[in-house]
Amino acid sequence: MYRWLRNTHLWLGMLAVLFLGMYGISSVQMAHSSWFAARPTVTESTVALEPGGANARAIARVLMDRHGVRGEVRAVRDGGGKLAFRIVRPGTVYEVEYTASSGQARIRTSRAGFIGMLNGIHHAGGLWHDYGLLNVWGVFVGLVSAGLIVLGATGIYLWFKIHSERRIGAALLALSLGYGITVMILLRTA
């Protein structure tokens, strides 16, 4: 049993470190944005579509099927014979302005690169996204979160089984618990 728990603990730790590293890098980027060259590259293009479109999702579907745009539709605004909306995926934002009378769609594309993508997936959560890859990411985040709970539980069990290291382990456990609770309280009250 001890050996199986030790191996489970080891493998979960090695798998989780990749995700935790991604969250760590994107957290540093958000806290110290001046350290990173995360300025997006902006391009603009115009696409001829069929005139008379009145549904942002239908127009977005045409752009996705025929023009390689990918993501989920957000921030739809309708007025004055024009539709404006965004198609968003981590690291890339397409701002679309469609004129119903002419069928012209002006697309402003902002690509933020690798750091921008990390920032985007740092904020992505849940399994309700129109963009399927974000749902896949949500499943992985859920699995890693469950794995971290198991990692903590197996770590405490393994530590308890080594009698000579109980004092230092108890001190480190108390310090980390105190630190975590203090940070949560400060975040809630600040």
N, C-alpha and C positions, 0 to 999 in steps of 0.2 A: 504494500500500500504506500509506504513512504517513498519508494523509488518511483512509482507511477505518479504520485503527486509532485515529486521533484521535477520529473520530466515535463509534466503538464505545466508547471510553474515556469520552467525554462522556455518552453515553446511559446506559451502565451506572452511572455515578456519580450521575446524576440519579434513576434508578429506585431505586438502593440507598439513597439518602439518606432516603427515606421510611421504609424498614424500620429503618435504623440510628437514625433519630430516635425511632421507637417504642421500640426497645430502650433508647435513652439515657434517655428520660423514665421508663420503668418501672424502670430501674436506679436513677435518682435517687430515685424513690418508695420503693424497697425500702431504700435506704441511709439515707434521711431521711424516714421515714414521718410524723414530726410536722409536716412542711411541708405535707402534703396532707390534706384532709378526706376520708379514704377509709373512713369508718365505714359499714358496710352498713345498708341499710334492711331491717328484719325484719318480715315479716307471717306470720300463721298462719291456716290454714283447715282445714276438715274436709270430706272428700269421702266419699260413700257408694258403696262398691263391692260386688261380690258377695262374700258370705262364703265362707270355706273355701279361699281362695287360699294356696298354699304355695310359690310360686315368685316371687322378687323381680323377676326380669326380666319375667315375665308381668304382674305388677301395675304395674311401671314402664311397660310398653307401653300398658296401659289408660290410665294417667295421661297419657302422651304423646299418645295418639290422641284422647282425649275432653276433656282438661283443659288442653291447651296447655303442658304441661311438656316441656322439651327438654334434652338433655344425654346423658351416659353414666352408667351405673349403677356405683357404687363402694361399698365398705365395707358389704357385706351382713352383717347379724347376724340369726340366727334363734334364738329361744328363748322358751319359755313361751307359745306360741300367738301370738307377735307376730313380725313381720318389721320390721327397721329397716334402712334403706339410704339412700344419698345419690344424687341425680341431679345431676351437676355439668356446668357449661359455664363458660367464662371469664367471671368477674364475677358469676355466679349459682350458688347452691347450694340445692337442695331437699332438706331432711331429712325423710324419710318414715317414719312409724311406722304400720304396718298391723296391725290386730287381726283375726285369721282368724275368730274366732267371730262378730263383729258385721259385719265387712266395712268397718269405718270406717278411713279413712286420714287421719291427721293430718299436714299438710304445713306445715313451717316453711321459709319462703322468705327467703334472705338475698341481697339485690342490692347489689353493691359499686360500681355506677356505672362510668363510663368508665375511671377510674384502676384500679379493681379488674379490669376486663376486660383492660386492658393488662398488668397483673401476671399474670393468668391465661394469656394467650397468650405472655408472655415465658417461662413455664415449660413450655408445651406443646411437644412435639416428636414426631417420628415419624409413621408412617402407619398405626397400629394402633388408632385410636380408634373407638369405636362411634358417636360424634357426628361425622358426616361433615364438618362445617365445619372441625373441627380437622385432619382429613386434608388438606383443601384448603389450610389454613394451612401444614401441613408441606411440601406440594409447593412453595408459594411460598418458604418459608424455604430449601429445598434449591436452588431456582433462584437466589435471591439470593446464597446462599453460593457457588455456582459462579460467578456473575457477579462476586463480589468477588475471586475468584482471578484471573479474566480481567482485571478492573480493575487489580489489582496488576501482573500480567504486562505488560499494555499500557502501564501507567504507567512501568515500568522501561524498556521498549523506547523509548517516546517521549522519556523523559529522556535516555537514552543517545544518541539521534540529535541532540540539541541540544548541540553540543560546548562552548559557552561556559558551560553550567550543570552540567557534570559534577562539579566539586568540591563545590559546595553540595549537589547532589543526593546525592552519595556520603556527605557528612556527615549529611544528614537521614535517609538510608536506614540508616546505621549507628546513629544515635541511636534511631530508631524500633524497629529490630531489637533493640538493647540493652534498651530500655524493655520491649518485649514479652516478651523472655526473662526479664528480671528479675521482672516481675509473675508470670509462670507459675511461676518457681521459688519466689517468696514464697508464692503460693497453695498450692503442693504441700507446703511445709515448715511453714507456719503452722498 
